[in-house]
Amino acid sequence: MVYKQKKSSYWWYKFTWNGKLVRESTKQANRRVAEQMESAKRTQLAKREVGIKDPVAVPTLEDFAEKQFIPFAEKQFATRPKTLAFYKNGVANLLAYKPIARVPLDAITTGNIAGFSAARKQSNLATATVNRELQVLRRMFRLAQEWGKVERLLPRVSMVPKENHRERVLTEDEEDRYLKAATAIGDGIQEAYQRALEGIRATQRGEKPAKPRDPYMLRDVATVLIDCALRPEECFRLRWDQVRDGEMHILHGKTDNARRVIPLSDRAASVIESRRQGELASPWVFPAPTMTGHIEKSSGSLLRRSS
């Protein structure tokens, strides 16, 4: 039956189904429409009893990304800012391509995906960059299926072929020449400082030159990276409490397997010890005037920050 409550212009419906009272407002002022809604509700309940589910309202890629995927990534990777930035950047580039951004997930075809790849390649992006964005789309598709946002399998996301893979190991000669060059840079910074101390500005005008902050940082970082096989981010975030008893204790990193203990080579131990005795008081082995307090990949040049 349908009825109106006191002081309400809307019709409600009320009936009993399998011993349970069903009562809802139709939010309609037209009785005929309200009766149709009651009938539709009874039909819906009957279908559920025989296992017929209501069709899933499939979100567009844009809605799924903004309302579910990004919040999930922010929670999942709260302690891994680089990974979170990777997903957010990938999502932003996917949503900038309107032929897939505003399309329901189950309406996206392999042709749409190929169109996105082609458009990104036309922007002179490297194949590797396009493939990283496709990996984000692949992850979104998998989660949409796991979370029941679609009723059928979504299209396969294939990577663009012919991606360049860089695998190169320095020879002993290249390593030696690089470290010598890095040492020469530090020597040059020191010599320039000494010349400044003896120059006219310092001796006659009383303008004291700024002392180099860390002239041999490039050499020290390169030595630790080579001898200890660290990832750059692990080296940048290295703290003094992680270096003890001739070992380096890596507590976190890109994956769960990043947690490990690395014995220091004699050369790396010498570099670490010389920095420990230096004048820079900091919890970081490689401090720098950045927001984090340590050197960063995005800091530009280690040389500029060392001089």
N, C-alpha and C positions, 0 to 999 in steps of 0.2 A: 504494500500500500504506500501511497505518497500522502504527505500531510505538511502543514505549515506550523511552525512554532509561534508562540505569541511574540509580537513585536519583531517578526522577521518576514521579509518579503520573499525569501527563498523557500523552495519545496525540499523536503527531506523524503527519503524512502526508508522503510523498515520492514524486515521480514526475518523469518527464522530459517536457518540452513543447517541441517544436520545437528539440530539441538542448540545452535548458537545464534544469538541475536546479531543481525547485521543492520546497522543504522548509520547513515551518512547523509551529509548535506549535498544536494546536487549543485548548489550555488546558481540555480536557475529560477527565474520568476515565472517561467512558462510551465504550466502543469503537464502539457503533452510531452515536452522535452524531458521533464523529470521522470515521467513514466517510461520513456524510451531508455533513459539511463538506468532505471531500476531493472528493466528487462536485460540490458547489456551486462549488468553486474551479475544477474542470475546465470546468464549464459557463460560468463567468465568462470564462475565457480564450478559450473557443471563440467567445463572443459578440463579444469584442473583435476577434477576427480578421476577422469579417465586418462590422465597423463599428458594432456595437450597444454603446453605452456604458451603463455602470451609471447608474442614476438618481442625480441630485445630491441630497445631503442639504441641503435648504434651511433656513437658520437662521431663527430668529424675528427680528423687528425688534430686540428687546432684545439678543439675542446678537450680531447683526451690528453694532449700534451700539457695544456695550461692547468687543468683541474685535477689531473691524476698523476701523470708521469713526472712532471717537474716537482710537485710536492713529495712524491715518493723518492726521487733522487736526492732532494734536499735532506730528507730524513736518513736515507740509506748511506749517503756519503758526506755526512756532516763533518766528519774528521778527516776527509780526503778532499780538500778544496780543488786540487788539480783535476781529479776525476769528475767532480761536480761541474767544474767549468767546462770540461770536455762535453758533457751531456747538454748543458745549457747552450753552448755554442752550436752544437749539432742541431738541436731543436730549433734555434733561431733561424738557421739557414734553411731548414726543411720548411718552416712555416712561411718563409719569404717567397716560396714557390707556390703560388696560389692554386695551380691545377691539382695539387694534392692536399694543400692545407685546409681547404674548405669542403673537402669531399668526405663522406662517411667512410670509416675504416674499411668496411667490407665492399666498398665500391671502388677502392683504389686498385688499379690493375698493374701488371708488369710494364705495360706501355707508359703509364703515368710515372712509374719509377725510372724507366729508361729516359723519359723526357726530363726528369729532374737531373739525372746524371749528365745528360747532354748539355743542359743549360749551365750546369756548374763547370763543365769542361770548357765551354765557350767563354767563360770568365777567366780563362788561362790559369785555372787551378791545377795543381799536380794531381795525378791519379790517386795518390795516397790520401790526399786531403778529401777528395770526393768519397773514397771508400770508408774513411772514418765517419763521415756523415751518414752513409748508408748503413753502417753498423749501428748507429743510434736508431735509425728507422727500424732495423731488424729487431732491436731490443724492445722497442715500443710495440711492435706487432706481437712479439712473444708474450709480453705482459698483458696486452689486451685480450689475448686468447686465454691466458691463465686466470685472469680476473673475470672472465665471462662477459666481456663487453661486446663480443661478437659470437654468432652461432655457427659460423663456418670457418674453415682454415683461410687465413689471409695469404696473399701471394708470396712466393719466395723472393727474398731480396738478395740478388746476386751482386757480387763485387765487380767493379770495372776491371777487365783484364789488363795485363802488362804494367802492373805496378812495380816501380823500381824498388829493389831491396838493397840496402847498403850494408855490406858485411866486409869489414876491413880490419886487419890487425896491424898495428904499428910494428915495423921491424926494429931491431935493437939500434940500428944506426939512426932511424927516424926519431926514435924515443930520445936518444942521446942528444941529437941536434936540437930537438924541441926544448929539452930541459936547459941546455946551454944558452939557447936564445932567451928563455924566460929569465935565467939568471943574469944575462947581460942587460936585460931591461931593468931589473932591480938595481944592478950596479950603476946603470946610467942615471936612474932616479936619485940614488945616493950621491953620485958625483955632481949632479946638477944642484943638489941641496948644499953641498960643500962649497961650490963656486958661489952660490948665492950668499953664503955666510961671509965670504971674503970680498963680496962686491961692494960697490959704492953705496947702494941703498942701505946695506947692513952696517957698514963701517962708518959712513959719514952722515947718513940721514936717520940712523936709528930705526930703520924699518926691518924688523926681524922676519926672515922668511918662515913660512909654515913648514914644520918638520914632516917628512913623508910618513903617512899613517902606517902603511904596511907594504913596503916596496917589493918584497919577494912573495907576495900572496899568490901570484900566478904560478910561480915555480912550485910552491908548497902544495897548492891544490892539485896541480898536474901530477905531482909525485904520489900523493895519497890515492888519487883516482887510478893511476897505473898499477901501483904496487898492491892495493887492497881490493881492486875490482869493484869499487863502489859505483852505484848509480849517482849521477851528479846531485840529485836532490838529497840523497843520503849524506853526501859529503858536505853540502851547503849547510844542512841542519845539524851537523855533528857537534855534540856538547862535550865539555870536559868530563862530565860524570860518566860518559860512555867509553872513555879511554882509561883502562886500568890493567895492571898486571901484564903488560905487553900485548894486550888484546883490545880490539875495538868491538863494542857491543851495539849492534844495530837493533833497535827496539821496534821499529815499525817502518813500513815502506809501501811500495806499490801493491804488493800482494801479501797474503798471510805468510808465504815462504820467505819474505824479506827479513824476518826476524832470525838473526844468526850472530855467531861470534867469529871474528876474523883476526887471526894472529898478525901482528905487525911485522913487516920486514925490517931489517936493520936500517935501511934508508928511510922508510916511513916513520919508524920510531924516532930517528934523529930529527926529522922535520918536526914531528909533533912536540918533542921535548924542547926544541929551540923556540917554538911558539909559546909553549907553557911558560918559559922564562922571559918572554917578551914584556913590553910595557903596557900592552892593551889589556885592561881588566874587563873580562866579559865571560859569561857562561858558555859562549860559542867558541869553537876552535878557530873558525874563520869569521870574525865579527866584521860588520860593515855598517855605515850610516844609512840603513834602510829601515822601513817600518817594522820589519821582523827582527832587526838587530843583527842579522847574519847576511852573507852574500846570497844573491839570488841570480837565477838565469836571466831575469828581466832587468837586472841592475845595470845593463849596458856593458861596460868594459871593466874588468877587474883592475886594469891598469889605471884607469882614471880614479877609481876609488882607493887605489893604493898610493897614489902620489899626492 
